[in-house]
Amino acid sequence: MRITILFILLFTSFVSAQELPEMKVYVKNSKMEKGFRILKTTVSDSLLFKEKYKDSNYTLDYVLRYYYATAIDLSCKENELFSMSGKSFRLESKDPSTMVEEAMELIGNMYFGQREHKEFNKKIQKD
Protein backbone atom coordinates (compact mmCIF):
# COMPACT_ATOMS: atom_id res chain seq x y z
CA MET A 1 0.00 0.00 0.00
CA ARG A 2 2.80 2.43 0.90
CA ILE A 3 4.56 1.73 -2.37
CA THR A 4 1.38 2.50 -4.30
CA ILE A 5 0.93 5.81 -2.49
CA LEU A 6 4.58 6.71 -3.05
CA PHE A 7 4.25 5.90 -6.75
CA ILE A 8 1.12 8.05 -7.06
CA LEU A 9 2.83 10.98 -5.30
CA LEU A 10 5.91 10.73 -7.52
CA PHE A 11 3.82 10.47 -10.68
CA THR A 12 1.66 13.44 -9.67
CA SER A 13 4.69 15.63 -8.94
CA PHE A 14 6.28 14.60 -12.25
CA VAL A 15 3.15 15.46 -14.23
CA SER A 16 2.71 18.83 -12.50
CA ALA A 17 6.39 19.68 -13.08
CA GLN A 18 5.86 19.04 -16.79
CA GLU A 19 3.13 21.72 -16.88
CA LEU A 20 5.22 24.53 -15.36
CA PRO A 21 6.93 26.93 -17.77
CA GLU A 22 10.74 26.96 -17.61
CA MET A 23 10.88 30.75 -17.36
CA LYS A 24 8.49 31.62 -14.56
CA VAL A 25 6.67 34.91 -14.23
CA TYR A 26 8.11 37.61 -11.93
CA VAL A 27 4.81 39.28 -11.03
CA LYS A 28 1.21 38.11 -10.97
CA ASN A 29 -2.02 39.98 -11.48
CA SER A 30 -4.02 39.53 -8.28
CA LYS A 31 -7.30 40.39 -10.03
CA MET A 32 -7.33 37.11 -11.97
CA GLU A 33 -7.39 33.60 -10.53
CA LYS A 34 -4.39 32.39 -12.54
CA GLY A 35 -2.68 35.78 -12.40
CA PHE A 36 -0.34 35.38 -15.37
CA ARG A 37 -0.15 34.56 -19.06
CA ILE A 38 1.99 31.94 -20.78
CA LEU A 39 3.97 32.35 -23.99
CA LYS A 40 4.50 28.87 -25.44
CA THR A 41 7.31 28.86 -27.97
CA THR A 42 9.11 26.44 -30.24
CA VAL A 43 12.36 28.12 -29.20
CA SER A 44 14.35 25.75 -26.99
CA ASP A 45 17.26 27.99 -25.95
CA SER A 46 16.35 30.40 -23.14
CA LEU A 47 19.44 32.50 -23.91
CA LEU A 48 17.74 33.74 -27.08
CA PHE A 49 15.33 35.63 -24.81
CA LYS A 50 18.27 37.29 -23.03
CA GLU A 51 18.95 39.72 -25.86
CA LYS A 52 18.02 43.34 -25.23
CA TYR A 53 14.57 44.64 -26.09
CA LYS A 54 15.14 47.29 -28.75
CA ASP A 55 17.48 49.99 -27.38
CA SER A 56 16.56 49.43 -23.73
CA ASN A 57 18.45 47.93 -20.81
CA TYR A 58 15.81 45.21 -20.47
CA THR A 59 16.03 41.69 -21.86
CA LEU A 60 13.16 40.21 -23.86
CA ASP A 61 12.29 37.73 -21.14
CA TYR A 62 12.38 40.40 -18.42
CA VAL A 63 9.95 42.61 -20.33
CA LEU A 64 7.43 39.77 -20.67
CA ARG A 65 7.93 38.21 -17.26
CA TYR A 66 7.99 41.44 -15.22
CA TYR A 67 6.00 44.08 -17.09
CA TYR A 68 3.49 41.81 -18.84
CA ALA A 69 3.02 39.04 -16.22
CA THR A 70 3.87 36.38 -18.81
CA ALA A 71 5.78 33.15 -18.21
CA ILE A 72 7.71 31.59 -21.10
CA ASP A 73 7.40 27.89 -21.88
CA LEU A 74 10.20 26.63 -24.14
CA SER A 75 10.32 23.75 -26.65
CA CYS A 76 6.59 23.63 -27.39
CA LYS A 77 4.91 22.42 -30.58
CA GLU A 78 3.89 25.91 -31.72
CA ASN A 79 4.17 29.57 -30.81
CA GLU A 80 1.10 30.79 -28.96
CA LEU A 81 0.10 33.08 -26.16
CA PHE A 82 -2.35 31.97 -23.47
CA SER A 83 -4.23 34.78 -21.74
CA MET A 84 -5.04 34.81 -18.02
CA SER A 85 -8.49 33.47 -18.89
CA GLY A 86 -6.93 30.61 -20.87
CA LYS A 87 -7.74 31.89 -24.35
CA SER A 88 -5.12 30.92 -26.95
CA PHE A 89 -3.63 33.27 -29.55
CA ARG A 90 -1.45 31.77 -32.27
CA LEU A 91 1.69 33.79 -33.01
CA GLU A 92 3.07 34.21 -36.52
CA SER A 93 6.57 35.20 -35.40
CA LYS A 94 9.39 32.68 -35.16
CA ASP A 95 12.18 34.97 -33.94
CA PRO A 96 12.19 35.73 -30.17
CA SER A 97 12.38 39.53 -30.56
CA THR A 98 9.45 39.75 -32.98
CA MET A 99 7.57 37.11 -31.01
CA VAL A 100 7.86 39.21 -27.85
CA GLU A 101 6.69 42.31 -29.71
CA GLU A 102 3.73 40.40 -31.16
CA ALA A 103 2.83 39.10 -27.69
CA MET A 104 3.11 42.62 -26.23
CA GLU A 105 0.71 43.96 -28.85
CA LEU A 106 -1.78 41.15 -28.21
CA ILE A 107 -1.57 41.74 -24.46
CA GLY A 108 -1.99 45.48 -25.00
CA ASN A 109 -5.35 44.76 -26.63
CA MET A 110 -6.56 42.67 -23.66
CA TYR A 111 -8.61 44.10 -20.80
CA PHE A 112 -5.94 43.69 -18.10
CA GLY A 113 -3.10 44.08 -20.57
CA GLN A 114 -4.00 47.61 -21.64
CA ARG A 115 -2.73 49.08 -18.39
CA GLU A 116 0.44 46.97 -18.41
CA HIS A 117 1.17 48.02 -21.99
CA LYS A 118 0.70 51.72 -21.23
CA GLU A 119 2.87 51.52 -18.10
CA PHE A 120 5.66 49.74 -19.95
CA ASN A 121 5.61 52.25 -22.82
CA LYS A 122 5.85 55.11 -20.31
CA LYS A 123 8.75 53.37 -18.57
CA ILE A 124 10.61 52.80 -21.85
CA GLN A 125 10.17 56.44 -22.90
CA LYS A 126 11.62 57.66 -19.58
CA ASP A 127 14.71 55.44 -19.87
N, CA, C and O atoms as a GROMACS GRO file, in nm:
protein
  508
    1MET      N    1   0.082  -0.120   0.000
    1MET     CA    2   0.000   0.000   0.000
    1MET      C    3   0.086   0.126   0.000
    1MET      O    4   0.059   0.221  -0.074
    2ARG      N    5   0.190   0.126   0.083
    2ARG     CA    6   0.280   0.243   0.090
    2ARG      C    7   0.350   0.267  -0.043
    2ARG      O    8   0.370   0.381  -0.084
    3ILE      N    9   0.387   0.160  -0.109
    3ILE     CA   10   0.456   0.173  -0.237
    3ILE      C   11   0.361   0.234  -0.340
    3ILE      O   12   0.403   0.316  -0.422
    4THR      N   13   0.237   0.195  -0.338
    4THR     CA   14   0.138   0.250  -0.430
    4THR      C   15   0.120   0.400  -0.407
    4THR      O   16   0.116   0.477  -0.503
    5ILE      N   17   0.109   0.439  -0.283
    5ILE     CA   18   0.093   0.581  -0.249
    5ILE      C   19   0.216   0.659  -0.291
    5ILE      O   20   0.205   0.769  -0.345
    6LEU      N   21   0.334   0.605  -0.265
    6LEU     CA   22   0.458   0.670  -0.305
    6LEU      C   23   0.464   0.687  -0.457
    6LEU      O   24   0.503   0.793  -0.507
    7PHE      N   25   0.426   0.584  -0.529
    7PHE     CA   26   0.426   0.590  -0.675
    7PHE      C   27   0.330   0.698  -0.725
    7PHE      O   28   0.363   0.774  -0.816
    8ILE      N   29   0.212   0.705  -0.666
    8ILE     CA   30   0.112   0.805  -0.706
    8ILE      C   31   0.166   0.945  -0.679
    8ILE      O   32   0.151   1.034  -0.763
    9LEU      N   33   0.227   0.966  -0.564
    9LEU     CA   34   0.283   1.098  -0.530
    9LEU      C   35   0.395   1.137  -0.626
    9LEU      O   36   0.401   1.252  -0.671
   10LEU      N   37   0.483   1.045  -0.658
   10LEU     CA   38   0.591   1.073  -0.752
   10LEU      C   39   0.537   1.104  -0.891
   10LEU      O   40   0.583   1.197  -0.957
   11PHE      N   41   0.441   1.026  -0.936
   11PHE     CA   42   0.382   1.047  -1.068
   11PHE      C   43   0.312   1.182  -1.075
   11PHE      O   44   0.325   1.254  -1.174
   12THR      N   45   0.237   1.217  -0.971
   12THR     CA   46   0.166   1.344  -0.967
   12THR      C   47   0.263   1.461  -0.970
   12THR      O   48   0.240   1.558  -1.042
   13SER      N   49   0.371   1.454  -0.894
   13SER     CA   50   0.469   1.563  -0.894
   13SER      C   51   0.541   1.572  -1.028
   13SER      O   52   0.574   1.682  -1.073
   14PHE      N   53   0.565   1.459  -1.093
   14PHE     CA   54   0.628   1.460  -1.225
   14PHE      C   55   0.538   1.525  -1.329
   14PHE      O   56   0.584   1.606  -1.409
   15VAL      N   57   0.410   1.490  -1.328
   15VAL     CA   58   0.314   1.546  -1.423
   15VAL      C   59   0.299   1.695  -1.401
   15VAL      O   60   0.296   1.771  -1.497
   16SER      N   61   0.288   1.739  -1.276
   16SER     CA   62   0.271   1.883  -1.250
   16SER      C   63   0.397   1.960  -1.285
   16SER      O   64   0.388   2.076  -1.326
   17ALA      N   65   0.514   1.901  -1.270
   17ALA     CA   66   0.638   1.968  -1.308
   17ALA      C   67   0.646   1.986  -1.460
   17ALA      O   68   0.706   2.082  -1.508
   18GLN      N   69   0.587   1.894  -1.534
   18GLN     CA   70   0.586   1.904  -1.679
   18GLN      C   71   0.503   2.023  -1.727
   18GLN      O   72   0.528   2.076  -1.835
   19GLU      N   73   0.404   2.066  -1.648
   19GLU     CA   74   0.313   2.172  -1.688
   19GLU      C   75   0.367   2.311  -1.656
   19GLU      O   76   0.313   2.410  -1.708
   20LEU      N   77   0.469   2.322  -1.574
   20LEU     CA   78   0.522   2.453  -1.536
   20LEU      C   79   0.617   2.506  -1.643
   20LEU      O   80   0.702   2.432  -1.693
   21PRO      N   81   0.601   2.632  -1.679
   21PRO     CA   82   0.693   2.693  -1.777
   21PRO      C   83   0.835   2.701  -1.719
   21PRO      O   84   0.853   2.719  -1.598
   22GLU      N   85   0.934   2.688  -1.806
   22GLU     CA   86   1.074   2.696  -1.761
   22GLU      C   87   1.109   2.835  -1.709
   22GLU      O   88   1.181   2.848  -1.610
   23MET      N   89   1.058   2.937  -1.775
   23MET     CA   90   1.088   3.075  -1.736
   23MET      C   91   0.965   3.133  -1.667
   23MET      O   92   0.874   3.184  -1.732
   24LYS      N   93   0.965   3.122  -1.535
   24LYS     CA   94   0.849   3.162  -1.456
   24LYS      C   95   0.827   3.313  -1.457
   24LYS      O   96   0.919   3.391  -1.486
   25VAL      N   97   0.706   3.351  -1.427
   25VAL     CA   98   0.667   3.491  -1.423
   25VAL      C   99   0.725   3.557  -1.297
   25VAL      O  100   0.738   3.493  -1.193
   26TYR      N  101   0.759   3.686  -1.308
   26TYR     CA  102   0.811   3.760  -1.193
   26TYR      C  103   0.700   3.823  -1.110
   26TYR      O  104   0.713   3.832  -0.987
   27VAL      N  105   0.593   3.866  -1.173
   27VAL     CA  106   0.481   3.928  -1.103
   27VAL      C  107   0.351   3.863  -1.149
   27VAL      O  108   0.342   3.812  -1.261
   28LYS      N  109   0.251   3.865  -1.061
   28LYS     CA  110   0.121   3.811  -1.097
   28LYS      C  111   0.016   3.920  -1.081
   28LYS      O  112   0.031   4.012  -1.001
   29ASN      N  113  -0.090   3.907  -1.157
   29ASN     CA  114  -0.202   3.998  -1.148
   29ASN      C  115  -0.300   3.939  -1.047
   29ASN      O  116  -0.358   3.833  -1.070
   30SER      N  117  -0.318   4.006  -0.936
   30SER     CA  118  -0.402   3.953  -0.828
   30SER      C  119  -0.551   3.958  -0.860
   30SER      O  120  -0.632   3.900  -0.787
   31LYS      N  121  -0.588   4.026  -0.968
   31LYS     CA  122  -0.730   4.039  -1.003
   31LYS      C  123  -0.782   3.917  -1.079
   31LYS      O  124  -0.903   3.901  -1.096
   32MET      N  125  -0.693   3.831  -1.125
   32MET     CA  126  -0.734   3.711  -1.197
   32MET      C  127  -0.690   3.588  -1.118
   32MET      O  128  -0.588   3.591  -1.049
   33GLU      N  129  -0.767   3.482  -1.129
   33GLU     CA  130  -0.739   3.360  -1.053
   33GLU      C  131  -0.599   3.306  -1.085
   33GLU      O  132  -0.521   3.277  -0.994
   34LYS      N  133  -0.569   3.292  -1.213
   34LYS     CA  134  -0.439   3.239  -1.254
   34LYS      C  135  -0.330   3.344  -1.231
   34LYS      O  136  -0.222   3.313  -1.180
   35GLY      N  137  -0.358   3.468  -1.269
   35GLY     CA  138  -0.268   3.578  -1.240
   35GLY      C  139  -0.154   3.602  -1.337
   35GLY      O  140  -0.078   3.697  -1.321
   36PHE      N  141  -0.140   3.517  -1.439
   36PHE     CA  142  -0.034   3.538  -1.537
   36PHE      C  143  -0.069   3.472  -1.668
   36PHE      O  144  -0.157   3.386  -1.675
   37ARG      N  145   0.002   3.512  -1.773
   37ARG     CA  146  -0.015   3.456  -1.906
   37ARG      C  147   0.101   3.360  -1.933
   37ARG      O  148   0.198   3.356  -1.858
   38ILE      N  149   0.089   3.284  -2.039
   38ILE     CA  150   0.199   3.194  -2.078
   38ILE      C  151   0.226   3.210  -2.227
   38ILE      O  152   0.134   3.199  -2.309
   39LEU      N  153   0.352   3.235  -2.260
   39LEU     CA  154   0.397   3.235  -2.399
   39LEU      C  155   0.459   3.098  -2.424
   39LEU      O  156   0.566   3.067  -2.370
   40LYS      N  157   0.394   3.018  -2.505
   40LYS     CA  158   0.450   2.887  -2.544
   40LYS      C  159   0.524   2.909  -2.674
   40LYS      O  160   0.470   2.966  -2.768
   41THR      N  161   0.648   2.862  -2.679
   41THR     CA  162   0.731   2.886  -2.797
   41THR      C  163   0.806   2.761  -2.841
   41THR      O  164   0.838   2.674  -2.760
   42THR      N  165   0.831   2.753  -2.970
   42THR     CA  166   0.911   2.644  -3.024
   42THR      C  167   1.059   2.663  -2.995
   42THR      O  168   1.138   2.570  -3.010
   43VAL      N  169   1.097   2.783  -2.954
   43VAL     CA  170   1.236   2.812  -2.920
   43VAL      C  171   1.276   2.726  -2.800
   43VAL      O  172   1.202   2.717  -2.702
   44SER      N  173   1.392   2.662  -2.808
   44SER     CA  174   1.436   2.575  -2.699
   44SER      C  175   1.548   2.636  -2.615
   44SER      O  176   1.573   2.590  -2.503
   45ASP      N  177   1.614   2.737  -2.666
   45ASP     CA  178   1.726   2.799  -2.595
   45ASP      C  179   1.681   2.927  -2.524
   45ASP      O  180   1.648   3.026  -2.589
   46SER      N  181   1.680   2.924  -2.393
   46SER     CA  182   1.635   3.040  -2.314
   46SER      C  183   1.727   3.161  -2.334
   46SER      O  184   1.684   3.274  -2.313
   47LEU      N  185   1.850   3.138  -2.372
   47LEU     CA  186   1.944   3.250  -2.391
   47LEU      C  187   1.902   3.341  -2.506
   47LEU      O  188   1.943   3.457  -2.511
   48LEU      N  189   1.822   3.291  -2.599
   48LEU     CA  190   1.774   3.374  -2.708
   48LEU      C  191   1.679   3.483  -2.658
   48LEU      O  192   1.659   3.584  -2.725
   49PHE      N  193   1.620   3.462  -2.542
   49PHE     CA  194   1.533   3.563  -2.481
   49PHE      C  195   1.612   3.658  -2.390
   49PHE      O  196   1.552   3.744  -2.325
   50LYS      N  197   1.743   3.642  -2.385
   50LYS     CA  198   1.827   3.729  -2.303
   50LYS      C  199   1.885   3.846  -2.382
   50LYS      O  200   1.960   3.927  -2.327
   51GLU      N  201   1.850   3.856  -2.510
   51GLU     CA  202   1.895   3.972  -2.586
   51GLU      C  203   1.813   4.093  -2.543
   51GLU      O  204   1.703   4.079  -2.489
   52LYS      N  205   1.866   4.210  -2.566
   52LYS     CA  206   1.802   4.334  -2.523
   52LYS      C  207   1.678   4.366  -2.606
   52LYS      O  208   1.676   4.342  -2.727
   53TYR      N  209   1.577   4.418  -2.540
   53TYR     CA  210   1.457   4.464  -2.609
   53TYR      C  211   1.485   4.601  -2.669
   53TYR      O  212   1.506   4.698  -2.597
   54LYS      N  213   1.485   4.607  -2.799
   54LYS     CA  214   1.514   4.729  -2.875
   54LYS      C  215   1.640   4.797  -2.818
   54LYS      O  216   1.743   4.732  -2.801
   55ASP      N  217   1.632   4.926  -2.789
   55ASP     CA  218   1.748   4.999  -2.738
   55ASP      C  219   1.742   5.018  -2.587
   55ASP      O  220   1.798   5.114  -2.534
   56SER      N  221   1.674   4.928  -2.518
   56SER     CA  222   1.656   4.944  -2.373
   56SER      C  223   1.763   4.864  -2.298
   56SER      O  224   1.847   4.797  -2.357
   57ASN      N  225   1.757   4.872  -2.167
   57ASN     CA  226   1.845   4.793  -2.081
   57ASN      C  227   1.777   4.664  -2.036
   57ASN      O  228   1.832   4.591  -1.954
   58TYR      N  229   1.658   4.636  -2.089
   58TYR     CA  230   1.581   4.521  -2.047
   58TYR      C  231   1.594   4.407  -2.147
   58TYR      O  232   1.599   4.430  -2.268
   59THR      N  233   1.600   4.285  -2.097
   59THR     CA  234   1.603   4.169  -2.186
   59THR      C  235   1.460   4.135  -2.227
   59THR      O  236   1.364   4.176  -2.161
   60LEU      N  237   1.448   4.061  -2.336
   60LEU     CA  238   1.316   4.021  -2.386
   60LEU      C  239   1.237   3.946  -2.280
   60LEU      O  240   1.119   3.974  -2.259
   61ASP      N  241   1.301   3.851  -2.214
   61ASP     CA  242   1.229   3.773  -2.114
   61ASP      C  243   1.188   3.859  -1.995
   61ASP      O  244   1.081   3.839  -1.938
   62TYR      N  245   1.271   3.954  -1.955
   62TYR     CA  246   1.238   4.040  -1.842
   62TYR      C  247   1.116   4.126  -1.874
   62TYR      O  248   1.028   4.144  -1.789
   63VAL      N  249   1.109   4.178  -1.993
   63VAL     CA  250   0.995   4.260  -2.033
   63VAL      C  251   0.866   4.180  -2.019
   63VAL      O  252   0.770   4.227  -1.959
   64LEU      N  253   0.864   4.059  -2.074
   64LEU     CA  254   0.742   3.978  -2.067
   64LEU      C  255   0.713   3.930  -1.925
   64LEU      O  256   0.600   3.938  -1.879
   65ARG      N  257   0.814   3.883  -1.857
   65ARG     CA  258   0.793   3.821  -1.726
   65ARG      C  259   0.764   3.922  -1.616
   65ARG      O  260   0.692   3.890  -1.522
   66TYR      N  261   0.819   4.043  -1.627
   66TYR     CA  262   0.799   4.144  -1.522
   66TYR      C  263   0.687   4.242  -1.558
   66TYR      O  264   0.594   4.261  -1.479
   67TYR      N  265   0.696   4.304  -1.673
   67TYR     CA  266   0.600   4.408  -1.709
   67TYR      C  267   0.467   4.354  -1.762
   67TYR      O  268   0.363   4.419  -1.748
   68TYR      N  269   0.469   4.235  -1.823
   68TYR     CA  270   0.349   4.181  -1.884
   68TYR      C  271   0.297   4.054  -1.816
   68TYR      O  272   0.210   3.987  -1.870
   69ALA      N  273   0.348   4.021  -1.700
   69ALA     CA  274   0.302   3.904  -1.622
   69ALA      C  275   0.286   3.780  -1.710
   69ALA      O  276   0.182   3.715  -1.709
   70THR      N  277   0.392   3.749  -1.785
   70THR     CA  278   0.387   3.638  -1.881
   70THR      C  279   0.505   3.544  -1.860
   70THR      O  280   0.621   3.585  -1.871
   71ALA      N  281   0.475   3.418  -1.831
   71ALA     CA  282   0.578   3.315  -1.821
   71ALA      C  283   0.611   3.267  -1.962
   71ALA      O  284   0.531   3.283  -2.054
   72ILE      N  285   0.729   3.208  -1.978
   72ILE     CA  286   0.771   3.159  -2.109
   72ILE      C  287   0.796   3.009  -2.100
   72ILE      O  288   0.876   2.964  -2.017
   73ASP      N  289   0.727   2.934  -2.184
   73ASP     CA  290   0.740   2.789  -2.188
   73ASP      C  291   0.814   2.752  -2.316
   73ASP      O  292   0.763   2.774  -2.426
   74LEU      N  293   0.932   2.695  -2.301
   74LEU     CA  294   1.020   2.663  -2.414
   74LEU      C  295   0.989   2.525  -2.473
   74LEU      O  296   0.925   2.442  -2.410
   75SER      N  297   1.037   2.504  -2.595
   75SER     CA  298   1.032   2.375  -2.664
   75SER      C  299   0.890   2.320  -2.681
   75SER      O  300   0.867   2.201  -2.661
   76CYS      N  301   0.798   2.406  -2.716
   76CYS     CA  302   0.659   2.363  -2.739
   76CYS      C  303   0.637   2.333  -2.887
   76CYS      O  304   0.724   2.359  -2.970
   77LYS      N  305   0.522   2.280  -2.920
   77LYS     CA  306   0.491   2.242  -3.058
   77LYS      C  307   0.469   2.363  -3.148
   77LYS      O  308   0.502   2.358  -3.266
   78GLU      N  309   0.413   2.472  -3.092
   78GLU     CA  310   0.389   2.591  -3.172
   78GLU      C  311   0.402   2.716  -3.086
   78GLU      O  312   0.408   2.708  -2.963
   79ASN      N  313   0.405   2.830  -3.151
   79ASN     CA  314   0.417   2.957  -3.081
   79ASN      C  315   0.276   3.013  -3.057
   79ASN      O  316   0.203   3.043  -3.151
   80GLU      N  317   0.241   3.025  -2.930
   80GLU     CA  318   0.110   3.079  -2.896
   80GLU      C  319   0.114   3.143  -2.758
   80GLU      O  320   0.194   3.107  -2.672
   81LEU      N  321   0.024   3.237  -2.741
   81LEU     CA  322   0.010   3.308  -2.616
   81LEU      C  323  -0.121   3.267  -2.550
   81LEU      O  324  -0.226   3.268  -2.615
   82PHE      N  325  -0.115   3.231  -2.423
   82PHE     CA  326  -0.235   3.197  -2.347
   82PHE      C  327  -0.264   3.311  -2.250
   82PHE      O  328  -0.179   3.346  -2.168
   83SER      N  329  -0.383   3.368  -2.261
   83SER     CA  330  -0.423   3.478  -2.174
   83SER      C  331  -0.449   3.427  -2.033
   83SER      O  332  -0.447   3.306  -2.009
   84MET      N  333  -0.474   3.519  -1.941
   84MET     CA  334  -0.504   3.481  -1.802
   84MET      C  335  -0.633   3.402  -1.793
   84MET      O  336  -0.651   3.323  -1.701
   85SER      N  337  -0.722   3.421  -1.888
   85SER     CA  338  -0.849   3.347  -1.889
   85SER      C  339  -0.835   3.213  -1.960
   85SER      O  340  -0.928   3.132  -1.960
   86GLY      N  341  -0.718   3.188  -2.020
   86GLY     CA  342  -0.693   3.061  -2.087
   86GLY      C  343  -0.714   3.064  -2.237
   86GLY      O  344  -0.693   2.962  -2.305
   87LYS      N  345  -0.754   3.178  -2.291
   87LYS     CA  346  -0.774   3.189  -2.436
   87LYS      C  347  -0.639   3.183  -2.508
   87LYS      O  348  -0.541   3.242  -2.462
   88SER      N  349  -0.636   3.113  -2.619
   88SER     CA  350  -0.512   3.092  -2.695
   88SER      C  351  -0.507   3.184  -2.817
   88SER      O  352  -0.606   3.203  -2.887
   89PHE      N  353  -0.388   3.242  -2.839
   89PHE     CA  354  -0.362   3.327  -2.955
   89PHE      C  355  -0.240   3.273  -3.027
   89PHE      O  356  -0.130   3.272  -2.971
   90ARG      N  357  -0.257   3.229  -3.149
   90ARG     CA  358  -0.145   3.177  -3.227
   90ARG      C  359  -0.057   3.292  -3.273
   90ARG      O  360  -0.108   3.394  -3.320
   91LEU      N  361   0.074   3.276  -3.261
   91LEU     CA  362   0.169   3.379  -3.301
   91LEU      C  363   0.231   3.342  -3.434
   91LEU      O  364   0.265   3.226  -3.459
   92GLU      N  365   0.247   3.442  -3.520
   92GLU     CA  366   0.307   3.421  -3.652
   92GLU      C  367   0.459   3.425  -3.645
   92GLU      O  368   0.527   3.359  -3.724
   93SER      N  369   0.513   3.499  -3.551
   93SER     CA  370   0.657   3.520  -3.540
   93SER      C  371   0.731   3.393  -3.500
   93SER      O  372   0.678   3.309  -3.427
   94LYS      N  373   0.852   3.381  -3.550
   94LYS     CA  374   0.939   3.268  -3.516
   94LYS      C  375   1.061   3.314  -3.436
   94LYS      O  376   1.116   3.239  -3.355
   95ASP      N  377   1.102   3.438  -3.459
   95ASP     CA  378   1.218   3.497  -3.394
   95ASP      C  379   1.177   3.551  -3.256
   95ASP      O  380   1.072   3.615  -3.245
   96PRO      N  381   1.257   3.527  -3.151
   96PRO     CA  382   1.219   3.573  -3.017
   96PRO      C  383   1.187   3.722  -3.006
   96PRO      O  384   1.092   3.758  -2.937
   97SER      N  385   1.264   3.809  -3.072
   97SER     CA  386   1.238   3.953  -3.056
   97SER      C  387   1.104   3.993  -3.119
   97SER      O  388   1.029   4.070  -3.060
   98THR      N  389   1.074   3.942  -3.237
   98THR     CA  390   0.945   3.975  -3.298
   98THR      C  391   0.830   3.903  -3.229
   98THR      O  392   0.718   3.953  -3.224
   99MET      N  393   0.858   3.786  -3.175
   99MET     CA  394   0.757   3.711  -3.101
   99MET      C  395   0.716   3.788  -2.975
   99MET      O  396   0.598   3.795  -2.941
  100VAL      N  397   0.815   3.844  -2.906
  100VAL     CA  398   0.786   3.921  -2.785
  100VAL      C  399   0.706   4.046  -2.821
  100VAL      O  400   0.610   4.080  -2.752
  101GLU      N  401   0.744   4.113  -2.928
  101GLU     CA  402   0.669   4.231  -2.970
  101GLU      C  403   0.525   4.196  -3.009
  101GLU      O  404   0.432   4.268  -2.975
  102GLU      N  405   0.508   4.084  -3.079
  102GLU     CA  406   0.373   4.040  -3.116
  102GLU      C  407   0.291   4.008  -2.991
  102GLU      O  408   0.174   4.044  -2.983
  103ALA      N  409   0.352   3.941  -2.895
  103ALA     CA  410   0.283   3.910  -2.769
  103ALA      C  411   0.248   4.036  -2.693
  103ALA      O  412   0.139   4.046  -2.636
  104MET      N  413   0.338   4.135  -2.692
  104MET     CA  414   0.311   4.262  -2.623
  104MET      C  415   0.192   4.333  -2.686
  104MET      O  416   0.109   4.389  -2.614
  105GLU      N  417   0.183   4.331  -2.817
  105GLU     CA  418   0.071   4.396  -2.885
  105GLU      C  419  -0.061   4.324  -2.854
  105GLU      O  420  -0.162   4.389  -2.829
  106LEU      N  421  -0.058   4.192  -2.856
  106LEU     CA  422  -0.178   4.115  -2.821
  106LEU      C  423  -0.222   4.147  -2.679
  106LEU      O  424  -0.340   4.170  -2.653
  107ILE      N  425  -0.127   4.146  -2.586
  107ILE     CA  426  -0.158   4.174  -2.446
  107ILE      C  427  -0.211   4.316  -2.431
  107ILE      O  428  -0.304   4.340  -2.353
  108GLY      N  429  -0.154   4.410  -2.505
  108GLY     CA  430  -0.199   4.548  -2.500
  108GLY      C  431  -0.344   4.566  -2.544
  108GLY      O  432  -0.407   4.665  -2.508
  109ASN      N  433  -0.395   4.471  -2.619
  109ASN     CA  434  -0.535   4.476  -2.663
  109ASN      C  435  -0.629   4.400  -2.570
  109ASN      O  436  -0.749   4.394  -2.594
  110MET      N  437  -0.574   4.340  -2.463
  110MET     CA  438  -0.656   4.268  -2.366
  110MET      C  439  -0.700   4.362  -2.254
  110MET      O  440  -0.638   4.466  -2.231
  111TYR      N  441  -0.806   4.325  -2.185
  111TYR     CA  442  -0.861   4.409  -2.080
  111TYR      C  443  -0.756   4.445  -1.975
  111TYR      O  444  -0.730   4.563  -1.950
  112PHE      N  445  -0.694   4.344  -1.913
  112PHE     CA  446  -0.594   4.369  -1.810
  112PHE      C  447  -0.461   4.413  -1.870
  112PHE      O  448  -0.382   4.480  -1.803
  113GLY      N  449  -0.436   4.376  -1.993
  113GLY     CA  450  -0.310   4.408  -2.057
  113GLY      C  451  -0.295   4.552  -2.100
  113GLY      O  452  -0.183   4.600  -2.116
  114GLN      N  453  -0.406   4.622  -2.120
  114GLN     CA  454  -0.400   4.761  -2.164
  114GLN      C  455  -0.319   4.846  -2.067
  114GLN      O  456  -0.234   4.925  -2.108
  115ARG      N  457  -0.344   4.830  -1.941
  115ARG     CA  458  -0.273   4.908  -1.839
  115ARG      C  459  -0.125   4.871  -1.836
  115ARG      O  460  -0.039   4.959  -1.829
  116GLU      N  461  -0.095   4.742  -1.841
  116GLU     CA  462   0.044   4.697  -1.841
  116GLU      C  463   0.120   4.755  -1.960
  116GLU      O  464   0.233   4.800  -1.948
  117HIS      N  465   0.055   4.753  -2.076
  117HIS     CA  466   0.117   4.802  -2.199
  117HIS      C  467   0.146   4.952  -2.189
  117HIS      O  468   0.254   4.997  -2.227
  118LYS      N  469   0.050   5.028  -2.139
  118LYS     CA  470   0.070   5.172  -2.123
  118LYS      C  471   0.182   5.202  -2.024
  118LYS      O  472   0.265   5.289  -2.048
  119GLU      N  473   0.183   5.131  -1.911
  119GLU     CA  474   0.287   5.152  -1.810
  119GLU      C  475   0.426   5.119  -1.864
  119GLU      O  476   0.522   5.191  -1.838
  120PHE      N  477   0.436   5.010  -1.939
  120PHE     CA  478   0.566   4.974  -1.995
  120PHE      C  479   0.612   5.078  -2.096
  120PHE      O  480   0.729   5.117  -2.095
  121ASN      N  481   0.523   5.122  -2.183
  121ASN     CA  482   0.561   5.225  -2.282
  121ASN      C  483   0.605   5.354  -2.216
  121ASN      O  484   0.699   5.418  -2.263
  122LYS      N  485   0.541   5.393  -2.107
  122LYS     CA  486   0.584   5.511  -2.031
  122LYS      C  487   0.724   5.490  -1.972
  122LYS      O  488   0.808   5.580  -1.976
  123LYS      N  489   0.746   5.372  -1.918
  123LYS     CA  490   0.875   5.337  -1.857
  123LYS      C  491   0.987   5.341  -1.962
  123LYS      O  492   1.094   5.396  -1.937
  124ILE      N  493   0.961   5.285  -2.077
  124ILE     CA  494   1.061   5.280  -2.185
  124ILE      C  495   1.094   5.422  -2.234
  124ILE      O  496   1.210   5.452  -2.263
  125GLN      N  497   0.994   5.506  -2.244
  125GLN     CA  498   1.017   5.644  -2.290
  125GLN      C  499   1.100   5.724  -2.190
  125GLN      O  500   1.177   5.811  -2.230
  126LYS      N  501   1.084   5.695  -2.060
  126LYS     CA  502   1.162   5.766  -1.958
  126LYS      C  503   1.308   5.725  -1.961
  126LYS      O  504   1.397   5.807  -1.940
  127ASP      N  505   1.333   5.597  -1.988
  127ASP     CA  506   1.471   5.544  -1.987
  127ASP      C  507   1.539   5.583  -2.111
  127ASP      O  508   1.656   5.548  -2.130
   0.00000   0.00000   0.00000
